[in-house]
Amino acid sequence: MRQAIAILEARLREPGETFGSPETIRNWLQLHLAESPREVFMALWLDNQHSLIEAEVLAVGTINAATVYPREVLCGAIRHNAAAVVFAHNHPAGSPRPSYGDIDLTARLVDALKLIDVRTLDHFIVAGSQVISMAELGLAPGERKPPPQRKARGSTKRSKCTNCDAHIEQPPRGRPRIYCDKCRDPQKRQARRKSKRRVSD
């Protein structure tokens, strides 16, 4: 296993060899993370050509968690003079699906690295023989789903008058209106109902 890792790392450090292929990254990560009994979070620091500069372990945690600090990630990017990065961590429990914590952490790291012009290309999750790319799942690095928009307090709703079908606005509070202003008076309401029947006939 160590020999296979050494051979793959040596090939990826050669001029012209890049980490641009997701399949190459998957093979590399499986060799490094698939059999770890603890959660390991690592960064693959890349140059402008996406060649590997260094694979750095940023955190080693428990069976289901590893604490990663954006400050340490920034220090690593500056130390290695990286232009881009691919993040990866394993799920020893077996499920490769990203958690809400994984998505939020990725977003925070992307925001921090943007300050020093380091691009986050992807975040991979390894679970045994499975390696999931968050980008391929449609979760682009750093992308947070926007929260549902709330209606402004005191906003009005539109409905129809039960007598003449005219559009009316419901008040934000209180009992809903069922008649428009012209149909509120009983006599006017009856007259409008009769005129509506004549038109339909």
Helices and strands as residue ranges (DSSP letters): H 2-12, H 22-33, E 40-46, E 52-60, H 70-79, E 84-90, H 100-114, E 119-127, E 130-133, E 157-160, E 167-170, G 181-183, H 186-200
